Amino acid sequence: MAKAGGSFGYGFLWVILLSVILAFVCQYMAAKTALIGGKGIVGIVREKWGKGFASFAALDALVVIWLCNVVLLKVLVAITGYVTGIESSWWGGLFVVIFYLLVAHGGYKTIELICKVIVSLLVICFIFTLFIAKPDLSAVFRGLIPDFSNFGKSHVLMMTAIMGGSIHVTILSMQTYTVHERGWTKLDLPLALTDTAVSLLGAFGLYCTAIFLTGASVLHPAGIQVANLFEMAEAIKPLLGDYAYGVFCLGIWCAVFSTIMPTFIAAAYVVGDQLNKPLRPGNNSYRLVILLGCLIALPGAFIPGKPINLLIIMLALSFIGTPLFVGIFMKLLNDKSFSGSKKNGLLLNLGGLTALAVTVYLGGKWVWQFID
């Protein structure tokens, strides 16, 4: 978000807001599909369309999840090297051991909570910086109007990455399992709607908008386009001065650390659903899938390239698999034999069709430009 603000100024604000709205629509449709179907996404697809299509959906999800793990580990290693002054790819070996122990054997929830508190403090720093930076309100309002007049490759890649970070296969697939972990049923659809709205339109929307506007009002005027992760810290320098780098690095480290752990769990959900055998913590099969995910992630520590660029490309690549899941949700939630009286209404269908159109267009456009 900060890179988008630093690179393109306020002109990308409409993209940020659209990504938040579509994230809400897609995550609610994921929860709704799971609660109506009484299963996770792979099980629902298998029951509706057979094993072949279910296996394809599971493979799509797993490829995206494990790709995320690879790149996120690279980012974590880079930040750790910067903070400690010891730049070594072998940090990755230490981290995969820690991830395996925390996720496969328990205890990650406490660490995740601490990380989330620190990340929340970083977001608060971005919000307070906005009051110091005093964004140009007329430019902010102009940023709400889409402008495609200068939409080149860099714009498409950035927009695809932003959408990919919001409407992500990992998040959508995991949502279909976490609603059952909470003990929710079809009767809890109103609760699912409220929970998703508060999380996405509230907390996530504030987080994205604050970081983007800080980047647009602080980084863009200074000509800082965020060539590396640490230039992002310049965005909160008006508030924290020289402490900005330390606070930002700690916050971003915690953000990556707390993000990567649930993705290992998401893979276990998908594999268990594919095998028609629920995997639970303490189960040997569950631990084996977590170990496999850690081993797949490990090469990420040794990948060459700038972490910020790899992160953007990863989000864009992950986005290519998203239309399949959005299409599945739309199909099922408009099928009376599946949804009954809970079929999508006009507004949700409008949001779903917009999400499908955006994911197909951007995914196809990015692949075409990448090949070209």
N, C-alpha and C positions, 0 to 999 in steps of 0.2 A: 504493500500500500504506500509506504514512504517512497519507494523507488518510482512508483507511478506518479505521485505528486511531484517529486523532484524532477522527473523527466518531462512530464507533459503539463505541469501546472494544474490549474483548476478545471481544465477542459475534460478531464476524465472523471469528474465527480458523478456524472450520470451513470457511468459504468459501475462505480462503487455501489451506488444505491440500487441499481438494477440487479447486481449480483446478490445483494442482501435479500431483496424481495424474492428472487428466484430460488435462493437457498431455502428460504422459509417455505415456499410452495413445494419444493421437491422433498424436503425433509418431512413435511407434514404428510405428503402423499406416501412416502416410504412407511411412516408410522401407521397410517390409515390402512395401507395394503396389508401390513403385517398383522394388525389387530383384527381385520375382517377375515383374513386367511387363517389366522391361528398358528402361523408358522413363520420361519424366516424366509427370505426371498428365494433361496435356492429350492427349498421344500415346496413353496407355492408354485414356482415355475415347473418343477417336476410333476406335481399333481395335475397341473393345468395342461402342460404341453409335452410332457415326457422327459425321459432321462437325458436324451441327447442335448436338448436345448438347455436343460438345467446345468449340465456339465459345462456348456459353453459360457453360460452366465457366471458360473463359479470360477472358471478360468479367467474370464474378463476381470472379475473382482480381485482375484489373487495376483494377477500380473500387476495391476495398478497398486495394490497394497504393498507388495514387495518392492516395486520400483520406488515407491515413496520411502520405504525403509532405507534403501541404498543411498538415496540422495540426502535424506535427513541425517544419516550417520556422517556423511561427508561434511555437512554444515556444522554438526556438533563437534567434530574433530577440529575443524578450522577455528571455531570460536574458542575451544579449550586451549589450543595452541597459542592463540593471541593472548588470552587471559593469563595463562601460566608462564608464557615465554618459552615453553618447550613445544616446538612444532614437530610433531611426529605422527605419522599415519597409524602407528601402533596404539594410539589412544583408542582407536576403533576396537582393537582386541579387548581392551579393558572394559569398554562400554557394553559390548555384546555379552560379556560375562555378567555384568551388573544387570542388564536388561533381562537376561535369562533367569537369574536368581530372583529378581523382583517380580517378574510377571508369572513365571512358571511355579514359583514356590511361595508367592504371596508377599505382601508388604509394599507393593507399589502404590497403593491408594494413598498412604500417608505422604510419600514422596511427591506424588502427583498434586496433592492438596497444597503442600508447601510451595511447589513450583507455580501453581495457579495464583496463589496469593502474591508472589513476587511479580508475575506477569501483570496482574491487576494493578499493582503499584506503578509499573512501567507505563501502562495505558493512562493512568491518572496523570503521570508526568507529561504525556503527550497532550492531554486535555488542558492542563494548566498552561502549557507552552502556547496553546492557541490564544489564550487571553493576553499573553505577552506579545505574540507575533501580530495579533490583530489582522485577521484575514481580510482581504479586499472583498466586501460583501457583494459589490456589483459583479465581480469576477466569479464569485461563488454561484450567484444566480445564473450567470451565463453558462457555467459548467453543468447546469441541470439540463441544458439543451444539447442533444446529440449533434456532433459536427463530424461528418465523414469526408470533408473536403481534402484533408491531408492524411488520410488513413493509409499508412504504408506498412511494411513488414513489421517494424518495431511496434507499431500501434496494435496490430493484430496479435502479435506474440504476447504483449502485455495484457491486452483484454482477455485473451484466452487463458493466461496464467491467473488473472484475477477471478474469472469465472470458475476456473479449475480448482482454485482454493476454496471456493464457496459451494459449488455443486460438484462434489467429489464422490467417486464410486465408493471409496473407503467409508466416507461418512454415511452415504445413503444405504449401503449394504449393512453397516453396523447398526443403523437406526432400526432396521427390521428385526434385529435380535435384542437390542437393549430394552425395547418396549415390553418384551416378554420377561426379561430379567427383572423388570420392575413389578411384574405380576399384573400388568394391565390386560384388559380384555376389550371386546368390542364396545362394551358399555362405557369404557373410559375414553372414547374418541373426543369428547369435549375437553377432557383433561389434557389429552395429547395435543390438541389444537392450542390450548392456552400455554402449555409448557413450551411448545415449539415457537410460538409467537414471542414469548418473553425472552427465550434464549437467542433467537435469530434477529427478530425485528428490534429487540431491546438491546441486550448486551453485545451481541455480535455486530449489530448495526452501529452502535456507539463506538465500539473498538475500531472498526474499519474506517468510519468517517473521520474520527479524531486523528488517527495516524495519517490518513491521506491528506487531510487539510493542513496538518502540521508540515508535512513534506512539501505541499504546494505553496505554503506561505513562508517557509523558512529556507528550504533547500532550493526550490526552483529560482527564486530571485537571486540567490548566490551562485547559480550555475552549477550546483552539485547534482549530478544525475545518478549518484549512488553506483559507483563502479565496483564497490565491495561492500560487504556487510557492515563494516565499521563506519563508513561515511553516513550511514543512517543515523548514527548517534548525534550528528550535527543538528538534527531536527529538534532535539531537546536541550541543546547547549544554551539557548537563551534563558532557560530556567535553571539548569544545574551547573553551568560553566564547565570547568574541566572535569567535574565529576560525571558528566554526561556519558563519557565513554565507558567507565566502569559500570554505571547503573544500567546502561543499554546492553552491554555485553552480558551482564548477569541475567537481565530480563529475557533477552533473546535466547540465551543458553537454556534457561528454565522452560521457555516456550517450546523449543525443539525437543528437549528431554521429555517433557510431559506429553508432547504430541506423538512421539514415536512409540511409546509404550502401548497405548491402546490399539495401534495398528497391528501389533503382534496378536492381540486378542481378537481383533476383527478377522484375521486370517484363520484363527482357530474356529471361530463361529462358522465361517464359510466352509472350511474343510469338513467339520463335523456334520453340517447340514448336507453336504454333498455325499458323505458316507452314510447319511441317515442314522447317525450315531452322535448325539449331543456330546460335545466335549466340555468338561468342567474342570476348574482348577483342582489339582490333586490327582486328576486322572492321568495315567501314563501317556495316553494318546495325545492329550492336551499338551503335556510337556514336550512331547516329541515334535509337535507342530510349532510350538514356540521356539524350540531349538533350531528347527529348519529355517524359520524366519530370521533368526539371529545370524545363522551361517550365510544365508542369502544376502543379508545386509552388510556383512563384513567387508566384501570387496569395495564397497562404497568409500571406505576410508582411504583407499589407494587410488581413486579415480582422479586424474588430473583436471584442472580447470577451476575457475572461480566459483565458489559455493553459491553466490547470489545468482549467477547466470545458470548454473546447473539446477537450482531451485525453480527458477522461472520455466526452464525447459521441461523439467519434471512435471510441474503443474499443468503445462500445456499438453504434454503427452498423455498424462492421466485423463485429461478432459476428453480425449478421443473415445474412451470407453463409456462415457457418461450417457450419451443418447440412448444406448440399449436399455439402461435401467429406467430412465425417464419414460421411454416408450412402453416398457413393461407396466409401470405404474399407471400410465394413462389408459392403456388397453384394459387392464383389470378393473380399474375404478370406473370405467364406463361400460362394463359388462354386467348386465343385470343378474346373470346366473352366478356371478362371483360376489358382487357388491349388494345386490338386492336393493333395499330402500336407502342404502348408504352411498349410492352412486354420486359421482362428482357433480357439484352444482356448476352454474355458469361461470362464476368468478374463478373457481379452482381449475376448471377446464381451460379458461383463458390464460391463467398463469402457467398451467402445465404445457399448453401448446406453445406459449412464448418460450418457456424453458427448452422445449424440444427443438424449436426452430433455432434458437440461439446456439444450443450445443451442437446441432448438426452443421449449421453454417460456419461457426468458428472452428470446430474440429476439422471440417473439410477444407476450409480456407487456409488454416495453419499447415495442414499436411501438403496442400498444393504448393504453397509458398516455400515450404521446406524442401520439396522435391525440385521445384523450379529454381 
